[in-house]
Amino acid sequence: MYRDLILVSLSLLLWGFGETSFYSFLPIYLQNLGATPLKIGILFGIYGFASALAHIPAGYLADKLGRKPLMMAGWIIAIAATAVMAGSASLAPFAAGMILYGTTMFIIAPLNSYLTVARGKWSVQRVLTLVSVSFNFGGILGPVFGGYIGEVYGLRTLFWIALLIFVLSTLTLTIIHPQPVQPRSKENDGKGLLSNPRYLWFLGILLLAYFSMYLPQPLTPNFLQNQRNLSLAQIGQLYSISGVGIVTINLVLGHLGAQTGFIIGQFAVGLFAVLLWKTSGFPWYALAFFLLGGSRLARSMATAQVRMLVHEANMGLAFGLAETFSSTAIILAPMLAGYLYNHEPVSVFAIGVGLVIISLLTTISFGLFINKSRIKSISFQKI
């Protein structure tokens, strides 16, 4: 693996440990601060909206100014946001810090662009899944650590610890090499994305897929604590198992074609929702959270498909648009989840299963159309 990939992986490993130590417990901490399930859903929706606003300009600026400066900006803003959350003892300022943290999701487009260029001879899906493993390897221990610290010292302590870890992660990132900006021409000035029907159709696929996969997730910790009587430590263990699932699934299936991996990832999340809906008992929940790792596989494979549909000079903007569509799902899904949870908690998972099935059928149809088009194109070229 190249030097820069190693450094980015190490930085993400640290970040994964710090973020997952508190992120898994955000819904519960918000509840402790006085937020109702509906308010929690709305806050996560605003969190998603904040990240959605930043993706497109970040992707565009990454293509124009370079990827490393945008990545560094995201890491630094995240440190500031975590400091706000750690220093807040009431809902309003904490929510402000949480929303600011949501804006740092804009690093995804520059980061994916950086990794795609630095990959060497690796395939796009392989480098994205392996580097994703780094973040989620840290995420294996983070929730267990967070559950223990939360039980003994209180959840607020987690944000101070995460702050220190994020500083180390940022220092590691500072020593990666910058990458040259790709020259632009009239054919790849960014406007071509709007006249690329396959790319535009795929954005619609992403919106449906991400909405379906995310709907069962935001209030799962509350469901496990309130309806299934699990402790914070047990919930932390489940999210650590999810980290193991992410690492295992990405390592084992990261070599697959992007379309196949995208389908398998969605199917795994559908099984996660089924198990939480229809079963009870910690072993079943453990299996469900292991399968939840398929959501990260789906994201990596979706990004790989985006890269196949666009010119390299437009990568940042194309990834930014794709992340905006995924963020739109993160805006809408928690609001629906909060409404459903208030009405009937288990309905979040039942509705989620139905939407995943619809998304799978749509994804498979799109894949068949793309493959059929490629076959026709090859046949035409031979003639």
C-alpha positions in Angstrom: 0.0 0.0 0.0 1.3 3.5 -0.8 2.5 5.8 1.9 -0.4 8.2 1.6 -3.0 5.4 1.7 -1.3 4.2 4.9 -1.5 7.6 6.5 -5.1 8.2 5.5 -6.0 4.8 6.8 -4.3 5.5 10.1 -6.0 8.9 10.4 -9.4 7.2 9.7 -8.7 4.4 12.1 -8.3 7.0 14.9 -11.3 8.9 13.7 -13.4 5.8 13.6 -12.6 5.0 17.2 -13.3 8.5 18.4 -16.5 9.0 16.5 -18.1 5.6 17.2 -17.3 5.9 20.9 -20.1 8.6 21.1 -22.1 8.5 17.9 -23.8 5.2 18.7 -25.2 6.8 21.9 -26.2 10.2 20.4 -30.0 9.3 20.3 -29.8 8.2 24.0 -27.8 11.3 25.0 -30.3 13.6 23.2 -33.1 11.8 25.1 -31.2 12.4 28.3 -31.1 16.1 27.4 -34.9 16.2 27.1 -35.5 15.4 23.4 -38.5 13.4 22.4 -38.2 10.6 19.7 -39.8 13.1 17.2 -37.3 15.8 18.1 -34.5 13.3 17.9 -35.6 12.4 14.4 -35.9 16.1 13.4 -32.4 16.8 14.8 -30.9 14.0 12.8 -32.8 15.3 9.8 -31.2 18.8 10.3 -27.9 17.0 10.8 -28.4 15.4 7.3 -29.5 18.7 5.8 -26.3 20.4 7.1 -24.1 17.8 5.4 -26.2 17.9 2.2 -25.5 21.7 1.8 -21.8 21.2 2.0 -21.2 18.2 -0.4 -21.6 19.9 -3.8 -19.4 23.0 -3.1 -16.8 20.8 -1.4 -16.7 18.5 -4.4 -16.4 21.4 -6.8 -13.7 23.1 -4.7 -11.8 19.8 -4.5 -11.7 19.7 -8.3 -10.6 23.3 -8.5 -8.3 23.8 -5.5 -7.1 20.3 -4.6 -8.3 17.5 -2.4 -6.0 17.7 0.6 -7.0 21.3 1.6 -10.7 20.4 1.7 -9.9 17.3 3.7 -7.9 19.3 6.3 -10.7 21.8 6.6 -13.2 19.1 7.4 -11.0 17.6 10.1 -10.5 20.9 11.7 -14.2 21.9 11.7 -15.0 18.5 13.3 -12.6 19.2 16.1 -14.4 22.5 16.8 -17.8 20.9 16.6 -16.8 18.2 19.1 -15.5 20.8 21.5 -18.9 22.5 21.4 -20.7 19.2 22.1 -18.3 18.4 24.9 -18.8 21.8 26.5 -22.6 21.8 26.3 -24.8 20.8 29.2 -28.2 21.5 27.6 -30.0 20.5 24.4 -29.8 23.7 22.4 -26.0 24.3 22.4 -25.4 20.6 22.0 -27.7 20.4 19.0 -25.7 23.3 17.5 -22.5 21.4 17.9 -24.0 18.3 16.5 -25.3 20.1 13.4 -21.9 21.7 12.9 -20.3 18.2 13.1 -22.8 17.2 10.4 -21.3 19.7 8.0 -18.0 18.0 8.1 -19.5 15.1 6.1 -18.4 17.2 3.1 -15.0 15.5 3.4 -16.4 12.4 1.8 -16.2 13.7 -1.8 -12.6 15.0 -1.5 -11.6 11.9 0.4 -13.0 9.5 -2.2 -11.4 11.5 -5.0 -8.1 11.5 -3.1 -8.2 7.7 -2.6 -9.3 7.1 -6.2 -6.2 8.9 -7.5 -3.8 7.4 -4.9 -5.0 3.8 -5.5 -2.3 2.8 -7.9 -3.1 -0.5 -9.6 -6.0 -1.3 -7.2 -9.6 -1.2 -8.4 -11.7 1.7 -7.2 -14.0 -0.6 -5.2 -11.1 -2.4 -3.6 -9.3 0.8 -2.4 -12.6 2.3 -1.1 -13.6 -0.8 0.8 -10.1 -1.4 2.3 -9.7 2.2 3.5 -13.3 2.0 4.8 -12.1 -1.0 6.8 -9.6 1.2 8.6 -12.3 3.6 9.8 -14.5 0.7 10.9 -11.7 -1.2 12.5 -11.5 1.7 14.9 -15.3 1.5 15.1 -15.1 -2.1 16.5 -13.6 -0.9 19.8 -15.2 2.5 19.9 -18.7 1.5 20.9 -17.6 -0.9 23.6 -15.3 1.7 25.0 -18.1 4.3 24.8 -20.6 2.0 26.5 -18.2 1.3 29.4 -17.2 5.0 29.8 -20.8 6.1 29.5 -21.9 3.7 32.2 -19.1 4.6 34.6 -18.4 8.3 33.9 -21.4 9.5 32.0 -22.0 9.9 28.2 -20.7 13.5 28.2 -17.2 12.3 29.0 -17.1 10.6 25.7 -17.0 13.8 23.8 -13.9 15.1 25.6 -12.1 11.8 24.9 -13.2 11.9 21.2 -11.9 15.5 21.0 -8.3 14.4 21.9 -8.5 11.4 19.5 -9.6 13.7 16.7 -6.6 16.0 17.3 -4.3 13.0 16.8 -6.1 12.0 13.7 -5.8 15.5 12.2 -2.0 15.6 12.9 -1.6 12.3 11.1 -3.5 13.7 8.0 -1.3 16.8 7.8 1.7 14.8 6.4 0.0 13.3 3.4 1.1 14.6 0.0 -1.2 17.0 -1.9 -2.4 15.9 -5.4 -2.3 18.0 -8.6 -5.5 19.5 -9.8 -6.7 17.8 -13.1 -6.9 20.2 -16.0 -10.4 21.0 -17.4 -11.7 21.2 -20.9 -15.1 22.0 -22.4 -15.9 18.3 -22.4 -15.3 17.9 -18.7 -16.1 21.3 -17.2 -18.8 19.8 -14.8 -21.7 20.8 -16.9 -21.5 17.4 -18.7 -22.8 15.7 -15.5 -26.2 17.2 -16.2 -26.3 15.7 -19.7 -25.1 12.2 -18.5 -28.4 10.2 -18.2 -26.8 7.2 -16.6 -25.3 9.2 -13.9 -28.5 11.1 -13.3 -30.5 7.9 -13.1 -28.0 6.5 -10.7 -28.5 9.5 -8.4 -32.1 8.5 -8.1 -31.1 5.0 -7.3 -28.9 6.2 -4.5 -31.6 8.4 -3.0 -34.0 5.4 -2.7 -31.3 3.0 -1.6 -29.8 5.2 1.2 -33.3 6.2 2.4 -34.3 2.5 2.6 -31.1 1.5 4.4 -31.0 4.4 6.9 -34.7 4.4 7.9 -34.3 1.6 10.5 -31.1 3.0 12.0 -31.5 6.4 13.8 -33.8 5.2 16.6 -32.4 1.7 17.0 -30.5 2.5 20.2 -33.7 3.9 21.7 -35.7 0.9 20.6 -33.2 -1.5 22.2 -33.1 0.5 25.4 -36.8 1.3 25.8 -38.5 -1.7 24.1 -35.9 -4.5 24.6 -34.4 -3.3 27.9 -30.8 -3.5 26.9 -28.1 -1.6 28.8 -25.7 1.0 27.4 -22.9 -1.5 27.6 -24.9 -4.1 25.6 -25.8 -1.5 23.0 -22.2 -0.6 22.8 -21.3 -4.2 22.3 -23.8 -4.5 19.4 -22.3 -1.5 17.6 -18.9 -3.0 18.1 -20.2 -6.2 16.4 -21.5 -3.9 13.6 -17.9 -2.7 13.3 -16.7 -6.3 13.0 -19.4 -6.8 10.4 -18.2 -3.8 8.4 -14.6 -4.9 8.5 -15.4 -8.6 7.6 -17.9 -7.9 4.9 -15.7 -5.2 3.2 -12.6 -7.4 3.3 -14.4 -10.5 2.0 -16.6 -8.9 -0.6 -14.6 -5.8 -1.5 -13.2 -7.6 -4.6 -16.7 -8.0 -6.1 -18.0 -6.0 -9.0 -19.5 -2.6 -7.9 -23.1 -3.5 -9.0 -23.0 -6.9 -7.2 -21.6 -5.5 -4.0 -24.2 -2.7 -4.0 -27.0 -5.2 -4.2 -25.5 -7.5 -1.5 -25.0 -4.5 0.9 -28.6 -3.5 0.6 -29.8 -7.1 1.1 -27.7 -7.4 4.3 -29.3 -4.2 5.8 -32.8 -5.6 4.9 -32.0 -8.7 7.0 -30.8 -6.4 9.8 -34.3 -4.8 9.9 -36.0 -8.2 9.6 -34.1 -9.5 12.6 -34.9 -6.5 14.8 -38.5 -6.7 13.7 -39.2 -10.4 14.1 -36.7 -11.7 16.7 -35.7 -11.1 20.3 -32.6 -12.0 22.3 -29.0 -10.7 22.2 -27.7 -13.4 19.8 -30.2 -12.4 17.2 -29.4 -8.7 17.7 -25.7 -9.5 17.4 -26.3 -11.2 14.0 -28.5 -8.2 12.9 -25.7 -5.7 13.8 -23.1 -7.8 12.0 -25.2 -7.7 8.9 -25.7 -3.9 9.3 -22.1 -3.8 8.1 -23.5 -4.2 4.6 -24.5 -0.6 4.6 -20.8 0.5 4.4 -20.2 -2.0 1.6 -23.1 -0.6 -0.3 -21.8 3.0 0.1 -18.3 2.0 -1.2 -19.7 0.1 -4.1 -22.0 3.0 -5.0 -19.1 5.4 -5.0 -17.2 3.0 -7.3 -20.1 3.0 -9.7 -20.2 6.8 -9.7 -16.5 6.8 -10.7 -17.2 4.5 -13.6 -19.9 6.9 -15.0 -17.9 10.2 -15.0 -14.7 11.9 -16.2 -11.8 12.0 -13.7 -11.7 15.9 -13.8 -15.3 15.9 -12.5 -14.8 13.3 -9.8 -15.1 15.7 -6.8 -18.3 17.3 -8.1 -19.8 13.9 -9.1 -19.1 12.5 -5.7 -20.4 15.7 -4.1 -23.7 15.4 -6.0 -24.0 11.7 -5.0 -23.3 12.5 -1.4 -25.9 15.2 -1.5 -28.5 12.7 -2.6 -27.4 10.3 0.2 -27.6 13.2 2.7 -31.1 14.0 1.4 -32.1 10.5 2.5 -30.4 11.1 5.9 -32.6 14.3 6.2 -35.9 12.6 5.4 -35.5 9.1 6.9 -35.0 10.1 10.5 -38.1 12.3 10.4 -40.2 9.4 9.1 -38.5 7.2 11.7 -39.4 9.5 14.5 -43.0 9.7 13.4 -43.3 5.9 13.0 -41.6 5.3 16.4 -44.1 7.6 18.1 -46.9 5.6 16.5 -45.5 2.1 16.9 -41.8 1.6 17.5 -41.5 -1.7 15.6 -43.1 -0.3 12.5 -39.8 1.5 11.7 -38.3 -1.9 10.9 -41.4 -3.2 9.0 -41.5 -0.2 6.7 -37.8 -0.3 6.3 -37.9 -3.9 5.1 -40.5 -3.1 2.5 -38.5 -0.1 1.2 -35.3 -2.2 0.9 -37.2 -4.7 -1.2 -38.3 -1.9 -3.6 -34.8 -0.5 -3.7 -33.3 -3.9 -4.5 -35.7 -4.4 -7.4 -34.9 -0.9 -8.7 -31.2 -1.4 -8.4 -31.3 -4.8 -10.2 -33.3 -3.3 -13.0 -30.9 -0.4 -13.4 -27.9 -2.9 -13.5 -29.6 -5.0 -16.2 -30.2 -1.9 -18.3 -26.6 -0.7 -18.0 -25.2 -4.2 -18.8 -27.5 -4.5 -21.8 -26.4 -1.1 -23.1 -22.8 -2.0 -22.8 -23.3 -5.2 -24.8 -25.1 -3.3 -27.5 -22.2 -0.7 -27.6 -19.6 -3.5 -27.9 -21.6 -5.2 -30.7 -21.9 -1.9 -32.5 -18.2 -1.2 -32.3 -17.4 -4.7 -33.8 -19.8 -4.0 -36.7 
